[in-house]
Each structure stands twice: as C-alpha cells, then as structure tokens.
Amino acid sequence: MSDTRRRVKVYTLNEDRQWDDRGTGHVSSTFVERLKGISLLVRAESDGSLLLESKISPNTAYQKQQDTLIVWSEADNYDLALSFQEKAGCDEIWEKICQVQGKDPALDITQDPIDESEEERFEEIPETSHLVELPPCELSRLEEIADLVTSVLSSPIRREKLALALMSEGYIKKLLGLFRVCEDLDNREGLHHLYEIVRGVLFLNKAALFEVMFSDECIMDVVGCLEYDPALVQPKRHREFLTKTAKFKEVIPITDSELRQKIHQTYRVQYIQDIILPTPSVFEENFLSTLTSFIFFNKVEIVSMLQDEKFLTEVFAQLTDEATEDSKRRELVNFVKEFCAFSQTLQPQNRDAFFKTLANLGILPALEIVMGMDDLQVRAAATDIFSYLVEFSPSMVREFVMQEPQQTDDDVLLINVVIKQMICDSDPELGGAVQLMGLLRTLIDPENMLASTNKTEKTEFLSFFYKYCMHVLTAPLLANTAHDKNSKDLQEGSTKINPVCPDNFQTAQLLALILELLTFCVEHHTYHIKTYIMNKDLLRRVLVLMNSKHTFLALCALRFMRRIIGLKDEYYNRYIIKGNLFEPVINALLDNGTRYNLLNSAIIELFEFIKVEDIKSLIAHIVDNFYKALESIEYVQTFKGLKGRYEQEKDRQSQRINSRYRRDARSLDEDEELWFNDDDDDDDGEAVEKSRMEEDFSDSYGKYMEAKKGAANGANGANNNGKAAAIPPASPAVTPNNSSTSSVKTVALPATPVVKTALVGLVDYPDDEDEEEEDEEEEQSPRKRPRLSS
C-alpha cells in the first residue's frame, strides 16, 4: 500500500475531557514491521519527529466527523483525533482504514467485531439480538423504545449496535415527528418517554447521530424533547429562550451562510451541554466526550472562517472610529472578546497567526480607546482581550507601548490607561484591579524578556516604565502618606494616615495591590527600583502604613521592607540606617503588645533574618538605638541574639586591634633600642627598620626604664597635650580619653601613640584593662539610648 501524506493536527483527549493539541504534521498509512500491521504515522512538519504511530486494529471503532475529522479510542480513556486540512486527505485515510477493517467507506463509523468475552456476555443475555430490532416508531411503543435506549448504555457494544440501527433507518427524524404529535395532543406521558429517549441517544456519544440531531431541521425539536424532564412539575422553556431571548448580533454582516449556520449550531449545542443536560455523574463522564469534541471542532472551524482580512478590517475600523455609537462599540468589543476566547481552540501556530493578525489590524490602539470608556461592561471586555494579548506575547505589547511616547502624551499611554483602570476600579472587592495587577506584573517581569530576540528589551522597557509609568502607579501610595512626609512622630501621624481618601477597606486593598507590585519590583528590578526608592524616599512613605488599622496593609508594608533587607545590599542598609527606618517597625511591635498574631511573628522574623544572616551594619544600628526598648522581650531569643552578635563583633574588633598591638610589641622585644633612640618628632609614617644596636645590656635596660618612667608621667597630661588615636570605640584595649604626648607612629597603626601601645604590649596589666573598659562603657552608653517616639 502506497504512502499518502496529508497535513493534519493530532489531538488527544485529556483527563478533563478537553482536546490537547499534540502538533501538526503529515499523515501516512504504511506497514510497520514492529507492530505487524498497517499503521497510521504522523511526522511533525517542523522537525520530522514521530507525533503518532497507531496500528489500524480490526477491533478499533473509527469515526469520521464533519468531513475533516477521524476520531478513535486506543484504550480506556485514551481518545485520539486527526483534524485534516483538506477533505480529500481525510477521505483517503478513511478509505485506508475501512479497507483494513473490511468496511464500507460510505459509512461514518466502523464497527467493533465482538471479541470472545463479548460473545460470552451476549450468550448470557438471550434478548441481546433484539437490540438492533427497533420497535416501530409509534406512540404506543414509546415506552418500549425508551426502555431499550436506557438498557444499552452500560455496554459499549450494544451502544454501537443501537447507534447503527438508529442511523440506518432514519429513526431520529421519525421520533422527532412523534414529539410534535405528542406536544399537539399534550401527551405528557409520551413526552416524558421522548425525554428519556433523546437523552439516551445523546449518551450514545456518536458523532453521526449528532450530525442529524443538531441539523437546522432537527435541533429545536431535540431541545423541545429535553424540556419535558419527568422530574419537573412544569416543562422548561428552552426553545423560547433560544428563539426569542437569545439574539444573534451581527456587528458586521456575515454573508457566508455556512458560517452563520455553524455559529447558530455551536451556540445551541453549547446551550444543550451547559444548560439543559444535567451534570453527568462519575459513571456518565465519558458519555458526552464526543459532544465536547463536536463543540470544540466547530469553534476551530468558526475561527478559521472568520479570519477573513476584509471582515476583520471592517471590525477594527468601526471599533476605532470616533463616530461609532457607544452601543455599537460595546457589541464590537464583545465580539472581539468572544473571538479571542474561541481562538484558544486553535493549535499554537494558528493561534500565533491569529493574534499577529489582530495586532497588525490595530487591536492595541483600539483597546486604548475602549478601556478609557465609562461603560463598565466594555472596560471589562477590553480587559479580557488585553489579558489574551499579554498571555500570548508580552513582548508584542511591550514593543507597542515603547513606541507610544513619540506619538502621544503620558496620560494616554496604554500601560498608564491600564494602571488608572486598576486604581479606579469601582468593584468593592477590586476583582478587576487584581486581574490588571497580574497583567502588569507579567509585562514588567524580566523573566519573560530573556528569551526575546531583542537583547536590549529588558533595559529599554524598564527604563521606559520607570520614566513614564511608575509615577502613575505610586501616586495613590504617595498621596495617602503625604501628611507624614516630614513627620517623625508616627503615632501622631497615625490619626491622619489618609488625608486624601479615608482609611477604608477598598483604599487599603488598592494600596496593598500597589505594594505587592512594588515588592515584585524590588525582587526583580535591581537598579531601577533602587534608584526610585532613594529618590522618592519611598520606604519611609510605605512604612507610614504600619499604623493602618488594616493589619493586612501593615503586613504588606512590612513585606516590602523585608524584601529590601533580604537583598543584603549595603546601599539599602545605609539608606535604612540614615533614615532611622526601623523606628516605625519597632513602634508597631511595641504597640502590638503581648498579642501573638501574624504581625508580631512577621516583625520578629525580620529581626531574626538580620541576626541569622549577621548583617553587621543593621545589627549595630538596632542595638545602639533600640536595644533598651527591646530587651524586655524575652518570649523569643531574637533580640538577645542580636545583642550577642553585637558583642561578638565588638570583641572581634578588639582582638584584631590587640593582635596588631601585640605583633608590634614582639617586634619591640627584638628592637627595643631602635624604638627608644628614634626621633620623637618623626611624623613621616615610615616603617621602623629592624636592626640590633650594638650596645651592652645594661645601657639598653637603663634606657628602657627611663622610657617607662617617662611614659607614666606622660599619661597624666595626655588630655592637654594630645588627641586620642582613631581607634573604633568597640576596642577595650585603648581608652579613647587617654593618649600620649609622643607622636611616634608604627606601620600597622600610624595614628596610634607609640609609648602607650608599647607598654600595653610589653607589660600587660589586667587591672589597667579593666579600668579602660569601664571608661569606654561610660563613654559609649549615651549612644545606646533608644530614640523612640513617645
């Protein structure tokens, strides 16, 4: 058998009973040695990889649907479909399948032969042979027909036999004729039987039956049968809704009659599935899989037929025309929204082409217009369209908005329009604002900029965003914290947190959304957000919200600061220390009192992080300024741990200085005479040359004793004759208030008085160190006093 190649899409049915696109390729039928039979092969058109290899089994039921589809099941809950680009290709492959199975290609379904287990089952049920012998289609036999249809649903083989019988005898149209008779006679019993029959026929799950039932001639009668549910006292009025209430709106006249028919059919079948039929039970979930497929492929066909350039050009021309009435524009926007929703059924490459077509026709400029309208429904529909575009290609949207500043004012930039709509959302729950915030986050996420062919996209777009858009995003935050801009008394400021808008729930929610977006920026935009925070003193303004009566908003402000500290950037740390920005956080902790809640835990976690990561500059700042206010908190060891870290660092600095002193002292042991014969006025800072003086021990010892005596006398007048060495206050080895009149310098510590350090290094008196530590503590204690607001 020769190979026949046709372009197809391969679909598989997933667990949610939705069709997943597996790719596009070319199908052929050929003998596969490994499978020992004729098989369907689909190779991807992109790289030639094998998308599908399926043996045409004599026992597999294949279905041909809508002239371009072949559907079959290979195992339980594993359905496959080939969607052909051309009807001719579908017909050829169908003929190959029927040839292998020995079936007539004129039929739209092949029948499973009965295997041994089914034969045994049929032997156990003698009346099985009557399944294909349908009773005459008469009013008096409706109950018998209903029982027959209901009884076959448990067996796949009997469902197949009944479906073939219904199709071969034109039985469906005869049943629908009886429905009209029963309705004219108001025969409720007969109508209830017809409900059971039609529902059972739908559950046969056969596309060939659906083609008949959902034709223009039959579908309204099918809906009519489904109105008479025996469980209802009064029948539903589904036909009245479909014919009178539901209106088909043509925003642009559709001249293609086939397209109009397909749209009507899809809407009505979707209505049957979603509204009329009851939610299937666990045992019935697979009964309507073909109905789902029928709707899915209808939508694919509608989108393909609507992608007419002339038609879409007219749609967008009216959408952007200022003369278009608001009601007409509303219908156009809703049409485009539905169009985009239907496009989700397309395979990826076709969906890409679809959105590129929309972009070329001007969808984004049109969205700028409609998103600024007062009509809430129009804005909501425009937001949905925008979300489809952002999901499809954030880079395409970014490229468009970066070209706008050359053509328009900042106020009407698309991203600023989106931000303003987010800020002005009238929904008390801010549902629209949450959706828009997610779209903004996608647009400013550097992660989806990395794969762009334009390597400078990240830098260019972020520069654009912070130049033209960031001030719009932060405007509500800055406005609602304006009173405390220059205030240091946060408790007083807490009574006036919101001078422009009241501190209500909706405003707090909006500020929380803005803070969430800014926190995202801190995590992902290093340079741009850092510069913005410093220039606007943004963290100080955010921390004003720590006083909000809404705890979730205070937590958002705290989370913003936590992300900043989490970066462990000394640039940020110096900014926090200089601005004393821990004060509102510690005030919030103290105001929270002994309550054990999320705010308490989040603040403690912040300090715990600083302790665990040993961020020295912040630890020193916290202990120096706030420890007295925090030392009473003993239910966690965080603050004692911070104090311990602080003391360890002081000791480490002290030991480092002492070790340098002692290292110099050992050099003095070797070169005493050089030290004490050197010129006291030598200020050039050069290293002392290491050499031994050829003098006897007694002279050296005498000079040493004289130097020691002179050093003791010099210490008494240190305050009048010299300045303290530039030693960090954490060092216990050198008292800041003591210095020598000598100006001799060493290499290691050029500014350190030589005589004093030499004595400390040569003769280490514990009592002297204790006195020096006491003096240092007295000197340092004023710096540790907390500067908290009262």
N, C-alpha and C positions, 0 to 999 in steps of 0.2 A: 504494500500500500504506500503510495507516494505521500510525502510530507506536504501539508498545506499550511502555510503560515498566514495568520491574521492578527491584527493588532487588538489586544484585549486588556481589560483591567481584571485583576484577580482579587476577589473578596472572600473573607471568612467571617462567619457569624460568631461574635464573642459571647461571653457569659451573660452580658446584659441584653442579649438578643439584638445587638446593633452590628451592622456590617463594618468591618475593618478593611481598609484598602491595603493590600499587600504589594501593590506595584503594577506597573504597566509593562507589557512585553508582547511577544508574538507566540501564538499557539500553533502546535503541530500535533498530528497523531502519527505515532510510529511504534514499531515493535521494540520493546525494551527487554533485553535478554534476562536481566536480573529479575524483572517482575514476571517474566514468562507470558507476556501478552501485549496486545495493542494498548498504548497508554497516551494520555494527554500530557504534553510537555509545554510549559510556558517559560521562555527565556527572557530575562529583563532586557529592554531595549537600551538601557543605559550602559550596562557592563557585561551583558550576556550571561549573567548568573542564572541559575535554575530557580524560578519562582514556584513552579508547580510540577510535580511528577505524579500522575494519578492513573492507575491502571483502569481501563474500562471493564468493569466487572459485569458479568451477565446478571448478577444478583442486585445490582445497584439501580435504583429508580432515578432517572434523569428527567428534569422538567425544562421545557422550553417556554420562556415567558417573554411577552412583548416584542417578539421578533428578534431581539438582540441579546437575550439572556439565556444562559443554561445554568440550572441550579441542581445540586445533588447533595446527598449526605454520604460521607465515607465511614462514619462511625457514629455512635450515640453522641448527640450534642456537638457534632463537628460538621457544619454545613459549609459548602463551597459554592462560589458563583463565578462565572465568566461573563463579563459585560463586553460585547463586541462593538467595535467602532462601526462596522458595516453589517447590514443584514445578510449580505451574501456570505460573509465569513461565518456567521452563526449557522446559516443553513448547511454549509459544507461540513462543519464539525458535527452538527446534529445528524447528518446523514451517516457520517462515520460511526457515531455512537450507535445509531439504530442498526447499521449493518453488522456491527459486532454482536449486538444483542438479538439480531434477527427480528427487528420490529419495523413497523411501517413508519417512515419518516413523516407521513401526513399527520400522525398523532403528536400531541404536545407533551406527552408523558410516556415513559416506558414503564412496564410493569415488572415487579419483582417476581421471579419464579418462587414457588413455595418450597422452602427447604424442609428437611426431614422433621425438624421439631414442629414446624407449622403444619405439616401433613398430619402428624400425630394429634396436634391440637384440633385440627379440623375433623379428624376421625372421632374425637371425643364429643364433638358438637354436631350431631346429625343435621340440624337445621341450617348449618352454615351455607349449604348450597342455595338456600333461599335468599341469601344476602344480595345477590345480583338480580334476583327476580323481583323487581319493584312492583308493588301493588298498583292497580290502575289509579290514575290521578283523578280521584273523585272525592266529593265532600264526605261521603260515608266512610272513606278509607283513610282519612287524615290521621286518626289516632294510631292506626296500624303503621302508617308511614313514619310518624313521629317516634314510635317505639323502635322501629327499625334503625332510624338515623342515630338515635341515642345509644343503642346497643353496640354499634360498631366502633365507637370512639376509643374503646380500650385496646383494640388490636390494629396495628399498622396495616396488616394485610387486608383485613376487612374494610378498613377505610379506603384503601386503594381500589378494591373491587366495587365499593359503592360509588366512589367518585367516577369511575369509568362508566358505570351504569347511568348515573345522572347526566353525564355529558353525551353519551351515545344516543339517548332517547329524547334529548331536548326537554328533559323533565323539569328543569328550573323554571322555564317560562310557563309551563303548564301549572306549576304550583303557584306562581305569582298571579296567574289568571284566576285561580280559586280564591286567592286572597281578596281580589276585587269583588268577587261574588259574595264572600263571607262578610265583607265590610258593608256591602249594599244591604245584605239581609240582617246586619247586626248580629251575626252568629258568633257570640263571644267564645263559645267552646271551640269552634273551628279556628278562630283567630288565635287562641292560646296554643292550639296544636301547631299552627303555622309558625308561631314564635319559636317553639321548640325545634321545628324542622329547620328553619332558616339559621338559627343559632348553631345547630348541629352541623349544617352544611359548611358554615364558616369555619368551624373547628376541624373540618376535614383537611384544612390547610393546603388546598390545591389551587395553584395559580390559574389553571384553565377554568375552574369554576368561578374564580374571582373575575376573570375577564368577562364572563357572561353576566354575573350578578351586579358588577359595577359599571356596566354599559349604561349609556344615557337612557336606553329603553327600560331598563330594569331597576336601577339603583333606588329610585324613590319608592318603588313597591317593596324593595328589600328593607328600606328604612321603616316603611309602614308596618311590615310584619313585626319588626323589632319594637314597635310601640306597645304591643299587646303582651307585656310580660304578665304571666299569671299571678305573680307575687304582688302586683299593683292593683289597687282598687279601681283607679281610673287610668286609662292609657296616657302615655306621654304624647306631646305634640311636637315630635321632632321634625316632621315634614313642614309644619307651619313655620318653624324656626328657619329651616334651610331655604324655604321659598319666599318668605315674607320678611323675616327679621334680618337674616344674614344677607348683606348686599354686596354684590361683586362690583368693586370700584375700579374703573379703568382710568388711571391717572393720565395715561397716554393710550389712545385707542389701539387695541390689539387686532390686527387684521387677519392674523393666521388663525383659522377656525380650529385647526388641530391643537394649537397651543391653548386656545380658550377652553376647549373640551378637556384637555389634560389638567388645567388648573381647577376647573369645576370638579372633576372626578377626584383629584387629590384632596381637595378640601372636604368633600363629602365622606370619602373613605377615612380620612383622619378623624372626622367627627364620629363616624361609627366606632372606630377603635377607641378613642379617648372618652367619648361621652355615653354612647349607647351601650356598648358591651360592658358587662361587669368586669371588675378587676379579676384577672384569672387567678385561680388558686395555684398552689405549688405544683399540683398534678396537671394543670392546664397550661403552664407557662409556654410549653413548646407548641401548643396547638395553633397559635396565631403568628408563628415566626414568618410564614410566607406572606401574611398580611403586612407585617412590618417591612418585609423586603419589597412588597408591591409599592408601598408608600415611598420608601427610600429611592427606588429607581425611578419612580415618577418625578420626584424632586430633582434628581440628577438631569432628567430629560428636560424639565421646565427651565432650569438654569441654563442649560446648553442652548435651548431655543431662544431664550431671552437675550443672550449675548449677541444681539444684533447692534452694530455700531450706530446705525441710524436711529434706532429706537432709544438707546441709552443717551445719545447726544441730545435728543429732544427732552428727555427726562431732566438732565442736568441744566439744560438751557432754561427750562421753566423754573427749576429749583433756585437758580441764582438771579433770575430776572426780578428786578425791583417791582415791576408791575404785577407780578403774580399775587393773587389774593392769599391771605393767611390760611384760609380753609383749604385751598388748593395746595399750598406749600405743605400743609400738615399731611395731606394724603400722599404727596410725593415722598416726604421723609419716611412715612410709614411703609411705603412701597419699597424704598431702598433698604430699609431695615429688614423687611421680610426677605428681600432678595439676598442680602448678606447672610441671613440665617439659613436659607436654602443652600447657599454656596458651600456650607460646611459639609454637604454630602459629596462634594466633588473630590476627586483624588488630588494629591498635593500639587502636581504640576499644573493641573487645570485650575485649581484654586488660586495659585500664584498668578496665572494669566488673567484670571477674573479680577483680582484686586489691582493688578497693574493697569488693567483697562479702566477701572474706576478712577485710579489716580490720574491717569492721562486725561480723563474727561473732566477732571476738576472737582473730585469729591471733597478734598480738604478745604479749598476756598468756600465751597458750599456749606460745609459744616461750620465754618466761622460765622456765617450769616445766621443759620438756624439755631446755633447754640446760644446766640445772643437774643433770641426772641423771648417774649414774655410767656408764651404758651408752654405750660409745664409738660404736656404730653409730647410736644415737638422737641423740647430740650431733652426729655428722657429718651426719645427715639434716637436723637442725634448722638447722645452719649453712648448708646448701644452700638451705633455704627462706628463711632470713634474707637470703641473697645475692640471691634473686629479688626480695624485697621492697625491698631497698636499691636494686637496679638499677632497679626500676620507679619508685619515688618516695622519694628520700632525705628529702624534706620531710615526708612522711607519717610516717616513722619518727621524725624529729626532733620532730614535734609530739606524738607519743605519749610519748616519753621525757621531754619537758619537763613533762608533766602528772604524772609519777610521784612526784616528791618530796613532793607533797601527800598521797600515799596510802601510801607505803612507806618503808622505811629505805634508806640509801645502798647498802648491801651487795647488795640485790636489784634495783637498777635494771638495766634491760635492757642498757644500754651497759656497766655495770660487770660484768655477767654475761659479756658478750662479751669484755671485757678479761681477766677472770680465766681464761676458757677459753683465750684466746691465751697467757697466761702459763703455764698448767698443761698445755699440750699435751704429751702423752707421746710423740709421734712424734719419733724421733731427728732427723729431717730438718725437723721443725716445719712440715709441709705445711699442717696446719690453721691454725697460727698465722699463716702467710704469707697465707692466704685471709682470715682475720679482720682482719689488719692492713690489707689492701686495702679491706675494707668500712668500717673505722673511718676511714680516710683519705677515703673518699667522703663519709661523714657529716659530717666536720669541714672539708670543702673549701668555702671561701666562694664558689667559682666556681659551684657548683650551688645557691647560695642567692640569687643575684642576680635570677633570673627569678621568684622567688616573689611571689605577690600580697601576702604579709605582709612589708612592707618592713622590719620590725624583727627578722625571723627571724635574721639573722646575729648581731646584737648579743645577742639573748636566748639563742640556743643556745650561742654561745661563752662567755658568762657562766656559763650552766648547766654546760657541760662543764668549765671550769676550776674551778668551785666544787665539783662533786660527783664528777668522774671523773678529773681529771688526777693527783690523788694516788695513785689506784689504778694508773694507767699507769706512773708513775715509781717506784713502790715497789721493784721489783726493782733498778732502777738505783741508787737511794739506798742500798738495803740492801747491795749489792755494792761500794759505795765508802765505806762508813761509817767504816772504820778510818782513812782519810786525811782525814777532815773537817777536823781541826785540825793536820794534819801538814804541814810544809813540806819535809821530807826525802822526796821522792818515791821515791828509789832504795831507801830503807829500807822505805817503804810498798809497794814493788812486790812484796815477798815475801808481802804479806798483802792482796792486792787483793780477794779474795773471802772475807771472814770467815764469811759465812752459807753460801754454796754454793761448791764447788770451782770453780776456773777451768777448767771442762771445755768441750768443744766446744758442747754443747747450750745451756749457760748463755750462752756467748759469742754464739751465734746469736740467742738471745732478746734479749740486750742490744742487739745490732746492729739488730734489728727495732724495738725501742723508740726507739733513736737515729734511725733512719730516719724514724719518725713525728714525733719532736720536731724534726728538721731541716725536715720539711714544715711544721710549725707556725711555725718561725722565718721561713720564706719567706712564709707566707700569713696569719699572725695577728700583727699588729704589736704592738698594745698589750697584749693578754692574755698572750702568751708572754713579752714583755719583763718585765712585772711579775713573772711567775712565776720567771723565771731570776734576777732580782735578789733576790727574797725568799728563794729556796731556795739561792742561791749555786750554781746548777745547773751552770754552765760549769766551775767548779773541780772538782765531783764527776765530771763527764763526762771531764775531762782526766786523771783518775786512770787511766782505761782506756788511756791512751797507753802504759802499761807492760805491757799484756796480752801474753801470749805469742802470742796470735792476732792476726796482723797485720791481718786484715780488721776486727777490732774497734777496733784503734788507728786505722785509717783512718776508721771511722765517727765516732769521737770527733773526729778532725781535721776531717772534713767538717762536723760540727756547728759547730765554731769558725769554719770558713771561711765558712759561710753567714752567721754573725753579723757577721763582719768585712766580708763582701760588701755588707751593707746600708749601710755607711759612716755609721753612726749614732753621733754623738759620745757619746750616752748610754751605748751599749755600749762605746765606746772607753775612756771614763773608768773604767768598771767593770773592763775588762781591765787597764788600767794600775794602778789602785788595788790590784787583787788579784795583780799580778805574774804574770798567767796565761800569759805567753809562756814562762815558765821550763820547764814540763813539755814543751812542744813543742820547745824548743831542746835540752833534755836528750835527747829521743828522737832528734833529728837527730844529736847528737854520739855517742850510744850506737850508732846505726846505722853509724857509722864511714864507711868508704870504699865500702860496698856500694851499688851503683847499682840501686835497686829502687823499687817503687811508693811506699813510704813516704817515701823520700828525695825523689822527684820531687814528691809532694804537698805536703810541707813547704816545699820551695823555691818551689813555685807560690804558696803562701800569702804568702811574703815578697815574691815578685815582684809579686803583685797590690797589696800595700801600696805598693811602690815606684812601680809604673806609675800607680796612682790618686793617688799623692802624699798619703797620709793623714798629715798632718804630726805629729799628736799621737803616733801609733803609731811613726812613724819616729824621732822624738826619743827616745821611751821605749826602743826597741830599741837604738839606737846608744849612748845614755847608759849602758845597763845591760849590754848583751850583746856589744858590738862586739869587745871583746878576745877573746872566746871564738869569734867567728865570722870574724875577719879572716883566719884561716889557710885558709878555704875559698875556693879560687881556681879550681876547675873550672867555676864559674859566676860571673858578674859581679854577681849579685843583691846581695850584701852590700856590695860596694864601691859599687854603685849607691845603696844606702841611705845609706851614708856620704856619698856625693857630694850626694844630696838634702839631707841634714842640713847639710852645709857651705854649700850654696847658700842654704838658708833662713837660716843664721846671717849670711851675707854680705848677704842681702836686708834683714834686720832692721838690720844695721849701717849699710847705705847709707840706709835710711829715716831712721834717727836722725841720721846725719851730714847728710843733706839738710835736715833740720829745723834742725840747728845752723847750717848754712851760710846757710839762709834768714834766720835771726835775725841772723847776722853781717853780711849785706848791709844789714839794717836798721840795724845799729850803725854801719856806714860812713857812713850818712846822718845818724844822730842820736847821734854819739859823746858830745857834751857833755851831752845829756839823760841818758844812761846813767850817766855818772860824776858828775853833780850830784844824782842821785836819792838819796833817803834809804836808807842801808844797812839800816835796820831795818824797811823796808816789807814786811809779810808778807800784805797783803790780796789778792795774786794778780791784781790788775787789770792790764790791758794798758798798756804804756808808751806814752804819747802821742807821735805822730810830729810833731815841730816843730823847727825850727832855732833855735839860740841865737845871738843877735846879738852874738857876741864874735869878736875877731880870731883869726887862725890861730895865732899864737904862743901865746896863752893856752890855746887848745884843745890844741895839741900838748904843752905843758908838763903839763897835767892828764893827758893820755893817758899820757905817760912815767911820771908818778908812779904812776898806777894800775897800769901794767905792773910797775913795781918792787915795789909793794905785793902784787900777785898772786903774784909769785915768792916773796916772803917768806912769804906765807900758805900756800902749798902745802906748806912744810916742816912746818907744825904742824897739818895737816889732820886727822891721826888723833886728835889730842887735842881738837880744838875743833868737829868737825862729823861728820855722818853721810853715808854715800855716797848719791848720788841713786838713786832707784828705776829704774835702767836695766836692761833684760834682760841677762843675762850674755853673750849672744852678741855684744854690741856691742864692737868693738875700739877705738872712739873714746874711751871714757871708762873709766878704770881703776876698778874697784869700791872699791879701798882709798884712793883719792885724793878729797878733797873740800876745799872752801874754807870758811873761817870766815864768808864772806859769805852772807847769806840772801836776796839779791835774786833774784826769780823772773821768768820770762818767761811769755808767754801759752802758747806751744807746750809748754813743759816746766816746769810750775810748781815741780816739786821739784828742778830742776837748778841747781847753783851757777852764778851768772851770770859771775863773773870768769873762772873756768876755761874755760867754754864760749866766752866771748868771745875769749879768747886763742887757743883752738883754731881758732875761725872766722876770726880776723883774720890770725894768723900760723901757717901750717900747717907744722910741722917734722916731716919724715918720721921722724927719729930718735926723737922723742917717741912717735910712734905705735907704732914697733917695740917700744919699752920697755913701752908699755902693753899690747900684745898678749902679750908674754912674761909680764907679771904676770897677765893674765887666764887664760892657759893653765895657769899654776901654780895659780891659784885653782880652775879648773874640773876639773882632772884627777881629783881624788878622786871626783867624781860619775859619771865614765865607767867606773869599775871594775865589772865584772860581778859580780852577786850570785848566782852559780850554786851549787847544792849540790855538795858534793864527794862 
